[in-house]
């Protein structure tokens, strides 16, 4: 029988429609604007939450649903998105510095949809809002770090060459290395040994009885270091943002030493900020003997005990090629498994082989940035970012044997082990950075864009409904049903796959709706042509779908090729447009052919159809029923 789908195909289409509706449904549940409060130690307490809610009430900010969730983080939902930033400032000002206050969007998806792993689409920065950072590379610190490393290398050269100097080798405020000698002859010997090994500007001077040798970086070397630091930091930041799972991030250089970072829709802005700006450097030192000379050791505390460690660094984190957090099978405690490169492994092996029985300390140096809210003289609250250096021993252990390429760090908490392994995997920042500008892209602006996008889609749909039903009547209605199925299918796929919807992506959806209708226009035009040529209605419907299929595929494939190229070579808005256009072409071909025909089959299936509403009522009366 013509124009009848088998039962399995009808069931298949119904299942696809139902699943599309289920997985598109979370997009219709609007998230609540909220502020998220956490503690440095990962555990939020009720008194702090009560203090935060009291501050909000005092400031007249309307809120609801203030709870501490299972992960130890407090969430306070707000009625007005425009009050998010104010609420963050008020709570940040009221709570001590060890509490972290971040903006958040709290999901309202029903539990039964969550159990089905259904969630809303990810929105880009232009729709959902997010955070915008303008960061500047701290070249003063970069130069200091470079020269500090050089000092350690100079000590080794002078020690190996048996050239005596007066310790310690210092770095003055003008970024000059100062090495003091007892006489000019020894200084000259040092110059001849150091000249070929270090590309620095040399100078000499006398200070009291000391003959001083000074080294500093040339302007060309400073520019080269700046260029390297910015490029290395760009690479590291991209790797860290990828670890955070942020969709459609924007990370690019601005000027000589600044970097722009835009992160749409992240859940924990404070953690992202810490991980982005953190300069986590591992340093390996031998624990000093009791007779170590003054000025050659550093003081650290580990597990309640004080240690003096040798100032010279055995090896730094730059030699680490891999890091993975795991759980020790014997003690069930977190650990980080470290893998070294060949040079680092050789250096560590050389030192530990002759230091068996001594202790080695692993020092973690982190430069973090914290938001601090202060009240001005006029009573207004101003939030600024302040960098803080945290330096601590994370391991002190006795060297039992020579260490190789792999070892492990223990004694860490779960979150600390995960963050440390993330920072090591993503690479170290070549130089610290500080926040020049930090802003939250207003949720109201994002919501305005979403509303405008929804209006454009609804307007496009409305005009298509009027045109298709007004011109093609009942057949036009069938095409509109297929159009709605296409829209639901696109939303479901984007939600499941995790593709990001941007404003240009909405433009791609609107364009896709027109492309989807094109296929039905071709089919209906073919059906009318076959009927006007004297073909029976059942045969005309069958011929219309079969003969128009090749034309529909040809037209869509050419557009698909262009959209794939846009996706491959485009960035930012172009890629957002190409994503929805590519997906829309594929889904529109499926729905325009399958769903519209299923509805046409339902209304005009069989061999005895005498009329069809397809623009003008066309009646065809046969002498006898047509049998196939």
C-alpha positions in Angstrom: 0.0 0.0 0.0 1.3 3.4 -0.9 2.2 6.1 1.7 2.2 3.8 4.7 5.2 3.4 7.1 5.6 0.0 8.7 4.8 -0.1 12.4 8.5 -0.2 13.5 9.3 3.0 11.7 6.3 4.9 13.3 7.4 3.6 16.7 11.0 4.7 16.0 9.8 8.3 15.1 7.6 8.5 18.2 10.5 7.4 20.4 12.9 10.0 18.8 10.2 12.7 19.4 9.7 11.7 23.0 13.5 11.5 23.8 14.0 14.9 22.1 11.3 16.4 24.2 12.8 14.9 27.4 16.4 16.0 26.8 15.3 19.4 25.5 13.1 20.0 28.5 15.8 21.2 30.9 16.4 24.2 28.7 12.9 25.5 29.7 13.8 25.6 33.4 15.4 28.9 34.2 18.4 28.8 36.5 18.3 30.8 39.7 21.0 33.5 40.2 23.0 32.7 43.3 26.1 33.3 45.3 28.3 30.4 46.4 30.3 30.5 49.7 33.1 28.1 50.5 35.9 28.0 53.1 39.6 27.5 52.5 39.5 24.2 54.2 36.6 23.0 52.1 34.0 22.9 54.9 31.3 25.7 55.2 29.8 26.2 58.7 26.3 27.3 59.7 27.3 30.4 61.7 29.1 31.8 58.7 26.0 31.2 56.5 23.9 32.9 59.1 26.3 35.8 59.1 26.0 36.0 55.3 22.2 35.9 55.2 22.1 38.6 58.0 24.3 40.8 55.9 22.0 40.4 52.9 18.9 41.2 54.9 20.6 44.3 56.3 21.4 45.5 52.8 17.9 44.8 51.6 18.8 42.0 49.1 16.0 39.6 48.6 17.1 35.9 48.7 15.8 32.4 49.4 17.0 28.8 49.7 20.1 29.5 51.7 21.6 26.0 52.4 24.8 24.1 52.8 25.0 21.4 50.2 26.5 18.0 50.5 29.8 19.1 49.0 30.3 21.5 51.9 29.6 24.6 49.8 26.8 27.1 50.8 24.4 28.3 48.1 22.2 31.4 48.5 19.6 31.9 45.7 18.5 35.4 44.7 15.3 36.6 43.1 17.0 39.3 41.0 20.0 38.7 38.8 21.0 42.3 38.9 21.7 41.9 42.7 24.3 39.1 42.3 27.3 41.4 42.2 26.1 43.5 45.1 25.3 40.4 47.1 28.8 39.0 46.5 30.4 42.3 47.7 28.2 42.5 50.8 29.0 38.9 51.9 32.6 39.2 50.9 33.0 42.3 53.1 31.2 40.7 56.1 32.9 37.3 56.2 36.6 36.8 57.1 39.2 36.5 54.3 39.3 32.7 54.6 35.8 32.5 53.1 35.5 32.6 49.3 32.4 34.2 47.8 31.6 33.5 44.1 28.8 34.1 41.6 26.8 31.1 40.5 23.8 29.9 38.6 21.8 27.3 40.5 20.1 24.8 38.4 16.3 24.2 38.8 16.1 21.1 36.6 13.6 18.5 38.2 15.2 15.6 39.9 13.7 13.0 37.5 15.3 14.7 34.5 18.7 14.8 36.4 18.4 11.1 37.0 18.1 10.7 33.2 21.3 12.7 32.8 19.3 15.5 31.1 20.7 19.0 31.5 20.4 22.4 29.8 22.6 23.6 26.9 25.8 25.4 27.8 25.6 29.1 27.0 28.4 31.3 25.7 29.6 34.4 27.4 27.3 36.6 25.3 24.2 34.6 26.6 25.0 33.2 30.0 27.4 35.8 31.2 30.6 34.8 32.9 33.9 36.4 34.0 36.3 38.6 32.2 39.9 38.9 33.4 42.6 41.3 32.1 45.9 40.0 33.5 49.4 41.5 33.3 52.6 39.5 33.5 54.7 40.5 36.5 58.0 41.1 34.7 59.7 42.3 37.9 59.0 38.9 39.5 60.0 37.2 36.2 63.3 38.9 36.2 63.8 38.1 39.9 63.0 34.4 39.3 65.4 34.3 36.3 68.3 35.9 38.3 67.6 33.8 41.3 68.0 30.6 39.2 71.1 32.1 37.8 72.5 32.7 41.3 72.1 29.0 42.0 73.9 28.1 38.8 76.7 30.5 39.6 77.2 29.0 43.0 77.6 25.6 41.4 80.2 26.9 38.9 82.2 28.7 41.5 82.1 25.6 43.8 83.2 23.3 41.0 86.0 25.6 39.9 87.1 26.0 43.6 86.8 29.8 43.4 86.3 31.3 46.9 83.7 34.1 47.4 82.0 35.7 50.4 78.5 34.2 50.8 75.8 34.9 50.2 75.4 35.9 46.6 72.7 38.6 46.7 70.2 40.2 44.4 69.8 43.9 45.1 66.7 46.2 44.5 68.1 47.2 41.0 68.0 43.5 39.9 71.8 43.1 40.0 73.6 40.0 41.2 76.4 40.8 43.6 79.2 38.4 44.3 81.8 39.5 46.8 85.5 38.4 46.7 88.5 39.0 49.0 90.8 40.2 46.3 90.8 41.4 42.7 92.7 38.3 41.4 90.0 36.0 42.6 87.4 38.2 41.1 89.2 38.1 37.7 89.4 34.3 37.9 85.6 34.3 38.5 85.0 36.6 35.6 86.9 34.3 33.2 84.9 31.2 34.3 81.5 32.9 34.4 81.8 34.9 31.2 81.2 32.1 28.8 78.4 30.5 30.7 76.0 33.4 31.4 74.7 35.9 28.9 74.5 38.9 31.3 75.9 42.4 31.5 78.9 42.5 33.8 80.3 45.2 36.0 82.7 45.6 38.9 82.9 47.8 41.9 84.4 47.9 45.4 82.5 47.9 48.7 84.7 48.4 51.7 87.2 45.5 51.7 85.2 43.5 49.2 85.8 43.3 45.4 82.3 43.0 44.0 81.3 41.4 40.7 77.9 42.5 39.4 75.7 40.9 36.8 72.4 42.2 35.3 70.2 41.5 32.4 70.5 43.5 29.2 67.4 45.4 27.8 67.3 42.9 24.9 67.3 40.0 27.3 64.5 41.5 29.3 62.4 41.9 26.1 63.1 38.3 25.1 62.2 37.1 28.6 58.9 39.1 28.4 58.0 37.6 25.1 58.8 34.1 26.3 56.9 34.6 29.6 53.7 35.8 27.8 53.7 33.0 25.2 54.4 30.4 27.9 51.7 31.8 30.1 49.2 31.7 27.2 49.9 28.1 26.6 49.7 27.2 30.2 46.4 29.2 30.7 44.8 27.4 27.7 45.8 24.1 29.2 44.4 25.0 32.7 41.1 26.3 31.2 40.7 23.0 29.3 41.2 21.2 32.6 38.3 23.3 34.1 36.1 22.1 31.2 35.0 25.7 30.2 33.2 25.9 26.9 34.2 28.5 24.3 36.8 30.3 26.4 38.6 33.3 25.0 42.3 33.6 25.9 44.5 36.0 23.8 47.4 38.4 24.2 46.8 42.1 24.5 49.7 44.4 24.0 53.2 43.4 25.1 52.6 41.8 28.5 48.8 41.5 29.0 46.4 38.6 28.5 42.6 38.7 28.2 40.6 35.7 29.6 36.9 35.3 29.2 35.2 32.3 30.8 31.5 31.8 30.1 29.1 30.2 32.6 31.7 28.7 35.0 30.2 27.3 38.3 33.0 28.3 40.7 34.5 31.6 39.6 36.8 31.7 42.6 38.4 28.3 42.0 38.9 29.2 38.4 40.5 32.4 39.3 42.9 30.7 41.8 43.9 28.0 39.3 44.3 30.5 36.5 46.6 32.9 38.4 48.3 30.4 40.6 52.1 30.0 40.1 52.7 26.6 41.6 56.4 25.8 41.7 57.8 22.6 43.2 61.4 23.0 44.6 63.5 20.1 45.9 66.0 21.0 48.7 68.3 19.0 51.0 67.7 19.6 54.7 70.7 21.5 56.0 73.2 20.2 58.5 73.4 21.8 61.9 76.7 23.5 60.9 75.3 25.3 57.8 76.7 28.8 57.3 74.3 31.7 58.0 72.4 33.1 55.0 72.6 29.7 53.1 69.5 28.2 54.5 65.7 28.7 54.5 63.3 28.0 57.4 60.1 25.9 56.9 57.7 24.1 59.1 56.3 20.7 58.4 53.9 18.7 60.6 54.7 20.8 63.6 58.5 20.6 63.3 60.9 23.4 62.1 63.5 22.6 59.4 66.3 24.5 57.9 66.8 23.5 54.2 69.7 24.3 51.9 69.0 27.4 49.8 70.4 25.7 46.6 67.6 24.0 44.6 68.2 20.5 43.5 65.5 20.5 40.9 62.4 22.6 40.1 58.9 21.8 38.9 59.9 22.5 35.3 61.5 19.1 35.2 58.2 17.4 36.0 56.6 15.9 32.9 53.6 14.2 34.5 51.5 14.3 37.6 48.5 12.2 38.6 46.4 12.3 41.8 45.5 8.9 43.2 44.9 7.0 46.4 47.6 5.1 48.2 46.4 1.5 48.2 48.1 0.8 51.6 47.1 3.9 53.6 44.0 5.0 51.6 45.3 8.6 51.6 45.7 11.0 48.7 49.0 11.1 46.8 50.4 12.7 43.7 52.5 10.4 41.4 55.3 12.5 39.8 57.3 11.7 36.6 60.5 13.6 35.7 62.2 14.3 32.4 65.6 12.8 31.8 67.6 15.9 32.9 65.6 16.3 36.1 65.9 12.5 36.8 69.6 12.6 36.4 70.1 15.6 38.6 67.9 14.2 41.3 69.6 10.8 41.1 73.1 12.4 41.3 72.2 14.3 44.4 70.2 11.5 46.2 72.8 8.9 45.4 75.4 10.7 47.6 72.9 11.8 50.2 71.4 8.5 51.4 70.4 8.9 55.0 69.9 12.7 54.7 66.5 14.3 54.5 65.0 16.1 51.4 62.2 18.7 51.5 59.7 19.4 48.8 58.6 23.0 48.8 55.5 24.2 47.2 55.5 27.9 46.2 52.1 29.3 45.1 51.2 32.8 44.1 47.4 33.2 44.4 45.1 36.1 43.9 42.2 36.8 46.4 39.3 39.2 46.1 39.2 41.7 49.0 36.2 43.9 49.5 36.8 47.2 51.4 34.6 50.0 52.4 35.5 53.5 51.1 35.1 56.7 53.0 31.7 57.4 51.4 30.5 53.9 52.4 30.7 52.3 49.0 32.2 48.8 48.7 35.1 48.3 46.3 36.5 44.8 45.5 40.1 44.5 44.5 42.5 41.6 43.8 45.5 41.1 46.0 48.3 38.6 45.1 49.5 36.5 48.0 52.5 34.2 48.1 52.1 30.9 49.9 55.3 29.0 50.5 55.3 25.8 52.5 56.9 22.4 52.8 54.6 19.6 51.6 57.0 16.7 52.2 60.1 16.1 54.3 61.4 12.6 54.0 64.7 10.6 54.6 66.4 9.5 51.4 66.5 5.7 51.6 68.1 5.2 48.2 68.8 7.1 45.0 65.6 8.4 43.4 64.8 7.9 39.7 62.3 9.2 37.2 59.2 8.4 39.2 58.2 9.0 42.8 55.2 10.2 44.8 54.2 13.0 47.1 52.0 12.1 50.1 50.5 13.9 53.0 48.0 16.0 51.0 44.3 16.4 51.2 42.0 15.3 48.4 41.4 18.8 46.9 45.0 19.8 47.4 46.2 16.6 45.6 43.8 17.2 42.7 44.7 20.9 42.3 48.4 20.2 42.6 48.3 17.5 39.9 46.2 19.8 37.7 48.7 22.7 38.0 51.7 20.5 37.3 50.0 18.8 34.3 49.1 22.1 32.8 52.5 23.5 33.2 54.0 26.2 35.3 53.5 29.8 34.5 56.7 31.3 33.3 56.0 34.4 35.4 53.4 35.4 38.0 50.4 37.5 36.7 48.2 39.9 38.5 44.6 41.0 37.7 44.5 44.5 36.2 40.8 44.2 35.5 38.2 41.8 36.7 34.5 41.9 35.8 31.5 39.7 35.7 29.7 39.9 32.4 26.3 41.0 33.6 23.6 38.3 33.8 21.1 41.0 32.8 23.0 41.5 29.6 23.1 37.8 29.0 19.4 37.4 29.7 18.6 40.3 27.3 20.5 38.5 24.6 18.7 35.3 25.3 15.4 37.1 25.2 16.2 38.7 21.9 17.4 35.4 20.6 14.2 33.7 21.7 12.1 36.5 20.1 14.0 36.1 16.8 13.4 32.3 16.8 9.7 32.7 17.7 9.2 35.5 15.1 10.8 33.3 12.5 8.7 30.4 13.5 5.5 32.5 13.5 6.1 33.8 10.0 6.9 30.3 8.7 3.7 29.0 10.3 1.6 31.7 8.7 3.2 31.2 5.3 3.2 27.4 5.2 -0.4 27.0 6.6 -1.7 29.9 4.6 -0.2 28.7 1.3 0.0 24.9 1.7 -3.0 24.4 4.1 -3.0 21.0 5.8 0.2 19.9 4.1 1.8 23.1 5.4 0.6 22.1 8.9 2.4 18.8 8.5 5.6 20.6 7.7 5.3 22.8 10.7 5.0 19.7 13.0 8.2 18.5 11.4 9.8 21.9 12.0 9.0 21.8 15.8 10.4 18.2 15.9 13.6 19.5 14.3 13.9 22.3 16.8 13.5 19.9 19.7 15.9 17.4 18.2 18.6 20.2 17.8 18.1 21.3 21.4 18.3 17.7 22.7 21.5 16.9 20.8 23.2 20.1 21.9 22.3 19.5 25.5 23.5 15.9 25.4 26.7 16.5 23.6 27.5 19.7 25.5 27.9 22.1 22.6 27.8 25.7 23.5 25.0 28.0 22.3 26.1 31.6 21.4 24.3 34.5 19.9 25.7 33.7 16.4 24.5 30.1 17.2 21.0 31.4 17.5 21.3 33.0 14.1 22.3 29.6 12.8 19.2 28.1 14.3 17.0 30.7 12.6 18.7 30.1 9.3 18.2 26.3 9.8 14.4 26.8 10.2 14.3 28.3 6.8 16.4 25.6 5.3 14.1 22.9 6.9 11.1 24.5 5.2 12.8 24.6 1.9 12.8 20.8 1.8 9.1 20.6 2.3 8.5 23.4 -0.3 10.4 21.3 -2.9 8.4 18.2 -2.0 5.0 19.9 -2.1 5.8 21.6 -5.3 6.7 18.3 -6.8 3.4 16.7 -5.5 1.4 19.5 -7.1 3.2 19.2 -10.4 2.6 15.4 -10.6 -1.1 15.8 -9.8 -1.5 18.5 -12.4 0.1 16.1 -14.9 -2.7 13.7 -14.3 -1.1 11.4 -11.7 -3.3 10.0 -8.9 -2.9 11.6 -5.5 -1.3 8.5 -3.8 1.2 8.2 -6.6 1.9 11.9 -6.6 2.7 11.9 -2.9 5.0 9.0 -3.3 6.7 10.5 -6.4 7.0 13.9 -4.7 9.0 12.6 -1.7 11.1 10.2 -3.8 12.0 12.5 -6.7 12.6 15.6 -4.5 14.9 13.6 -2.2 18.0 13.9 -4.5 17.4 17.6 -5.0 17.1 18.1 -1.2 20.3 16.2 -0.5 22.2 18.1 -3.2 21.1 21.5 -1.9 21.9 20.6 1.8 25.2 18.9 1.1 26.7 22.1 -0.5 25.6 24.1 2.5 26.9 21.4 4.8 30.3 21.6 3.2 30.5 25.3 3.8 29.4 25.0 7.4 32.0 22.3 8.1 34.7 24.5 6.7 33.5 27.4 8.8 33.6 25.2 11.9 37.1 23.9 11.0 38.8 27.2 10.4 36.6 29.7 12.3 36.9 30.9 15.8 34.6 32.4 18.4 31.4 33.7 16.8 32.0 32.0 13.5 32.4 28.6 15.1 29.3 29.2 17.2 27.3 29.9 14.0 28.8 26.9 12.2 27.9 24.5 15.0 24.2 25.1 14.9 24.1 25.4 11.2 25.9 22.0 10.7 23.7 20.3 13.2 20.5 22.0 11.9 21.2 20.9 8.3 21.5 17.2 9.4 18.4 17.3 11.7 16.3 19.2 9.2 17.0 16.7 6.4 15.8 14.0 8.8 12.7 15.7 10.1 11.6 17.3 6.9 11.6 14.0 5.1 10.7 11.5 7.8 8.3 13.4 10.1 6.4 15.4 7.5 5.8 12.3 5.5 4.7 10.4 8.5 2.0 13.0 9.1 1.1 13.1 5.4 0.9 9.3 5.5 -1.4 9.5 8.5 -3.8 11.9 6.7 -3.5 10.8 3.1 -2.2 7.2 3.3 -3.8 4.5 1.3 -4.9 4.1 -2.3 -8.3 5.6 -2.3 -7.5 9.3 -1.6 -9.6 11.6 -3.8 -8.4 15.1 -2.7 -5.5 16.7 -0.9 -5.2 20.2 0.7 -1.9 21.5 -0.7 -2.5 25.1 -1.5 -5.7 24.7 -3.5 -8.0 21.7 -3.0 -7.2 19.4 -5.8 -9.8 16.7 -6.4 -9.0 13.6 -8.4 -11.7 11.0 -8.9 -10.7 7.7 -10.3 -12.9 5.2 -12.2 -11.6 2.5 -9.9 -9.5 2.2 -6.9 -5.8 2.0 -7.5 -4.2 -1.1 -6.2 -0.5 -1.6 -5.8 
